[in-house]
Amino acid sequence: MAKTQDVFLSDEQRKVLRMVVEEEKSVFFTGSAGTGKSLLLRAIIEALRKKHAKKGDCISVTASTGMAATNIGGMTIHAWGAIAPTVTDIDNLIKCIRTAKPALQRWKNTRVLIIDEVSMVDGHLFERLATLATRLRKKTTKPFGGIQLVVTGDFFQLPPVTKGNEVPFFAFESEAWKTCIQHTVVLNKVFRQKDNKFVDLLNELRHGSLSESTTAAFRALSRPLDSSPTSLPPTELYPLRHEVDRSNISRLAAIKTRIFAYTARDSGSAPLERRKTVLAGMVVPEKVNLKVGAQVMLVRNVDDRRGLVNGAVGCILGFYHALGSKAADGVVRDVAIGNDGKPIFCGGELVQSAATPEKENLKPSSSGKPVSTGGKAAEKISDEKYPLVEFLTGDGKVTVLVTRDEFRVEDNEGNVLARRVQVRFLFESRARTAVHAHIDTSYPRMGDLYT
């Protein structure tokens, strides 16, 4: 494993980073869930901005959807290029773009264009992007007008939006893709699951080629749910967002503990109506209500090495002040301030101590064991209390205090159009599927299915 800043990359991730940053190749990298695509993309963006720091705003970060763009601090590809979805004629598009000066400058000044969640980019749109780049930049002999492309996503996931019974036309099926993308790299190492048998089953499911043994293994996962008081409640999947909201509100109301309400701190330079639209598309809502005993789900990667990734589910044990100064950064903290005003160490071995602070003040030592802090009162970040959450990961339980995080959308010049500071998870799981189902989110080992 190699280290880039504070991020550890595998050999195959480092290979992609080198191809993009040092060799300046146009690259598409993909992989199944948990292979570190998001981690690698963040490392690439950081390295490119550092490399081109003296060349102005030449790194453009985009994604196919508003939510995906928010997660990487970018813009939608339509907003970046001033591309009206209803206009398909290239000449008309060029006229529109030339009247939108900021977008025209982005087209002319960009050296590297990053596109995330490319599976939802329609092939026809990709063709138009390539044509616009060559004509607006007047570099008709160079693929994509001489812009280096860094494209990522998983074509086995969401396809482009279609009308009626239209067959999706993926970006990789377009002629422009064949001329503009120089290298395709598939990330194979899965970090999210440690059980190789389970990874193999998921890959068969992803490719739609299930063997009889795999089908039998998945059927074996259908079992009575654990109803013990210590188990996490099952995750419910619904087809529509309002059904998800209704279920979550009902579940929260059933928990007879105090509500801790978190209202987002919103700001930004965009005009009010546009800012409202951008904020409404963010993955975290304006208001989040939480209670002790509530189940929550992370909506952004926090710490890949500890399994605190987007989608990780946990249960709130209590609410505590965060330890540190107002300048301290980091949204996940292993140290909280107990009800007695003294620091406590939050760790897998000390869940009960964290939930109900003992008289002795604890903190981690170099050996990882808790030690006394000498009884001194700790300095808290603010008067706000934050949730102490026990997360269930593939390697066991991880208990941390989760504070607020910043979600932002910037324009190509780095101006913050909209900013939201909010806790980085949602109450219960928000998901969509074709059927209503209860999912047990515990982690069975595949060996247990064959005994």
N, C-alpha and C positions, 0 to 999 in steps of 0.2 A: 504494500500500500504506500502511495506517495502523498505528501502533504502539500496543499496549496493554500496559503494563508492559514486559516483555522479549519480547513476542510480536507478530509482524507479521501483521496481518489484511488480507485483500483487501477491496475495496469491498463485495462481496456478503456477506462474512462480517461486516463492520462493520454492514451493514444489519440482519442478524439480531440481532446484539448490541444494537443500538439498540432494535429492536422489543421485545426481552425486558426489558432493564434500564430503559430510559427510558420506553417506552410501556406496559410491563407487559402485553403481549399474550401469550396462550397460543399457542405456536408449535410446529410440527413442521418440522424441517429435515432434509433428506436429500441424497443425492448418491452417485455411484459411488465406488469405492475411490480414495483419493488426493486427494479434494476438500477435505480439511481438516476433516472433521466432528469428530474427536477434539480437534484443536487449538482449534476454535471452542468446543466444549463446555467445555473447561478454562478458556477465557477468560470464558465466561458464568458459570461457577461462581464464579470469583474475583471478578468484578464484582458479582455478586449478594450474596456474603458481605460484601463491602466496603460495599455500599449498605445492607444490613440488619444491620450489625454491632451496633447498639444495640438491636435488637429481639429478641434471644435466638436460640434455635435454630429459625429459621423456614424455612431452606433445606434441603430433603430431597433427597439425591442417591441415586438407585436405578438398578438395571438389571435386566434379565430373568434373567440368570444370575450365578452367583457369580464366575466369572472376569471378566465384564464389570464387575461391581460393584467388584472388587478394583482394576481398572485405573483407575477414577475415584475411588477412595477412598470408596465408598458401600456400600449394603446391597442385597440382592435386594429386589424389590418385595414378595415374600411375607413376608420377615422384617420389612421396614419396617412393613407394615400388619397384621402378625400374622394373615396369611391362610392358613388350612390348605387345601392343595390338594384335600383330599378333601371339604371342606365347601362346598357350593354354595348352600345356602339362606341368603338374606340375613339373616333373623332369627337363625338360629343363629350366623352369622358375627359379627353385632353383639354377641351374648351373649359369644362367645369374646373379642372385642376388648376389651369393657368389663372383663373380668377381667385383661387384660394391660395394666396401668397405663402402662408406658412407651410402648406402641404407641398407646394411646388418646390420650395427650398429644401424640404425633406427629401424629395425625389432626387434633387440635384446634388445634395451634400452627403447623402448616405454612402458609406463605404461598405458597411456590413449590415444586412437586414436579417433579423432574427424572427422566426415565426414558430410559435409554440402551438400545440394542439392542432397540428396540420391536418389531422384526419377529417376535421370539419370544414376544411377549405375545399370548396368545389373545384373540380378540374378546370372548368371554364374560367373561373375567377383566377386561377393560377396562370392560365394562358394570358388573360388580360393584363395581369400584373407584369408578366415578362415583356409583353408588347409595349405597355406604357413605359416601362423602365428604359427600353432601347430608344423609344421615340422622344421622351422627355429629356433624356440625357444626351441624345444625339450620338449614341454609340451603337449603331446598328449591327456592327460586326461582332460585338461581345455579348455572350449570354447574359441575360438580365441586365443589360446596359452596363456591364462591368461591376455590378454590385455583388459582393461575396454573400452567399446565402448560408445561414445556419438554421436548419429546419429540424424540428423534433415532434414527436407524438407517437401514437400507436394506432395504426390503421385497423386493428382488430377491435377498437373501441367505437366511439360514436362516429357515424358517417356524416357526410354533408346533408344539410336539410334539403328535402326534395318535395315536389308538389305531387299530390295524388299517388299514383302507382309508378312514378318515375324511378328508374334504376339509378342509384347514386353513381356519379362520375368522380372518382377520387383524383386528387392532385397528381399522384404518381402515374396515373393513366394518361396524362396529358403529354403532348409532344414537348412542351416547354420543360417539363420535369427531366426528360431524357437529356436535354442539352444543357440544362442549368445545374443539375446536381451531379457533382463529380464523384462523390463517394457515399456509399450507404454502409452504416455500421450498426450491427445488432448487438446490444448489450445483453450478455447471457447470465452474468452472475446476479442472483437474486439475494438481496440483503434483508428483505422484509420477512422471509420465512427461512428458518434454519433446517426444516425437515425436507430433505431432498425428495423423498417419495411424494410428499404433498406438492412440492414445486412441479414435479413431473405430471401429476394429475391436473394441476391448474393449467399447464401448458397444453395438454391434450384438449382440455375444455376450451381454451382460447383458440386453438386451431380447428375446433369442431370435428376432431377425429378421435372419438372415444373408443377405447378397446372394451371388451366385455369385463375385464378385471377392473378397469377404471370406473365403468358404469356401476358395477357392484359396490365398489368402494364409496362412491358418492351416495348410493342408496343406503349404505350402512350408516351414513351420517344423519339420516332421518331417524330421530329417536325422541323419547319423551324429554321435555325440557326440565332442567334442574330448577326446582321450585323452592330450594332451601333459602333461608333469609340472607345467607352470605353470598349468594350467587348474583351476578349481574342480571337484570331483567332482559328478556329477549328483545332484539331489535325488530321493529315492525317496518315493513316496506309497503308503500302505497304508490299508485300510479300518478296521483296529482298532488301538487304542493299544498293546496288548502286542506287536503285530507291529512297530510303529515302534520300541519300546524294544529289541526283540531285534535289529533291524537296526543301531540306533545302538551298542549294546554290542559287536556284532561288528565294526563299522567302527573303533571306538575301540581295540579290542584289536589290530587289524591295524597300528596305528601304533606303531612301535617307539621311542617316546620316553617320557620320564618323565611320570608322572601328577601333575597339580596338582589336589588335591581341595579343594573349597569347600563347607564345611558352613554351612548357614544359621544366622543368629543370630535365634532366635525369641523373641517375648515378647508380652504383651498382657494386658488386664484381664478377659477372658472366662474363665469356668470352664474347667478343663483340657480336658474332653471336647469342649466346644463350640469351644474354641480349636483343638484338633486338627482338628476337622472343617473349620473355616474355612481353616486353613493347608493342609490337603490339597487344597482347591479352588483354591489359588493357581496362577498360570501358571508360576511358578518352583518347582522341587522343593527338597526339603530338602538333597539332596546333588547336586553337579555336579562331574563329573570331566572335566578338559580336558588336552590335550596340544598340543605344538607340531605344526603341520600339520593339526590338527583343523578341520573346518568347523563354524561356529556360526551361529545365527540370532537376531537381536534379537527380544525378545518385548514390547517397549514402545518407543514413539517416543522418540528421544533428541535429534535435531537435524534437523527437517524440511528446513531450508534446505540441508543437506549430504547429504540422502538417507539419513540414519541413522534409519530408521523401522521400525516393527514389521514383521518379515518380511525385513529386510535380511540378506543372507548374506555371511559373510566367512571368512577363514582366519587362524588364529593363527600369528603369526610368532615369538613369544617371550614370556617372562614377565619383568616388571620392576617395581621399586618405583615408586610414584606420587610425583611431586614436589609438595611443598606442606606445609602444616601440618595438624594433626589437625582444625582447625576449618574447613579448606577444603572447599567444597562442589563439586558437579559430578561426575557419574559418568563423563564422558568427558573425557580429558585429552590435550592435544597434546604434553605434555612428560612424559617418563619419566626414571628414573635408570638408567643403563646398568650393566653388570656391573662397571665400574671405579668405580662410586659417583658418577659425574658426570652432569649432565643432558644429555639428547639430545632433539632436536626430532623429533617424529613427524609426517611429512607425506607427501603423495603423491610428492614428489620425493626423499624421503630414506628410502624403505622399507629399503634395504639398510643405511644408516647406523643406522637404529633397531634393526634386528634384530641387527647386529653393531657395537656402539659403537666409534667411532674414538677416537683419542687426544684430538682436539680436542673441546671441549665446545660444544654448539650450542644455540641458542634462536632463536625467530622475532624478527625486527626489525620495525619499523613498515612496512617494504616487503614483509614476508612472507618475506624471505630469511633463512637461518640465519646467526647471528653467534656469535662466541666469547663464552662467559660468564666467561672469565678463569681457568678451571681450578679454581674453588672447588667443594668438595663440596656437594651439594644436600641439603636436608632432606627426609626421606621421611615419608610419612603414618604408616606402620606397617611392621612386619617382613614383612607379607604381600606377595607379588608378584602382579601382575595381568596379564592377557593383553593383548598388543599385537596388534590385529586389523586386517587389511587387508580393508575392505569393498568389494564391487563394487556401485556405484550407477549410476543412469541417466546420470550425468555423468562417470563414470570411477571411479577408485579413491580411497578415503579411508582413511587409516591413523590409528588412535587407540588410546590405552590405555583400557580399560574397567574401572572399579572397581566396587565394590558399590553397590547401590541399595536403597532402602526400599520395600517393598510393604506396604500396610496396609489394614485394614478398620475403619471407625469406626461407632459408633452415631450416632443423630441429635443427641446432645448433644456429639459430637466426641470421645468417649472411644474410645481405640484398643482394639478388641476383640482384634485379632490383628495382629502386626507381624512381617515377615520381611525380613531384610537379606541380600541374595544378589546374585551377579553377574546381570546382566539379560539373559542369553541362554542358550540351550540348545545342547547339542552336536547338530549336524546339524539337519535340519528335522523338525518333528513336525506331521504333517498327516493328514487323512482324505479318502478319496475312494472311489468305487465300484470302481475297478480299480487294479491295480498298474502303475505307470508310472515311467519315468525321465524327469526333466525337466531340460533344460539351462537353467541360470539365467543365462546370459550375456544381454546386451542387444543383439539385432540391430536395425538401423535398417530401417524399413519400405521405404525406397528400395532397400535391398539385395535385397529380395524381387522386385522388378519389373525388375531389370536382366537 
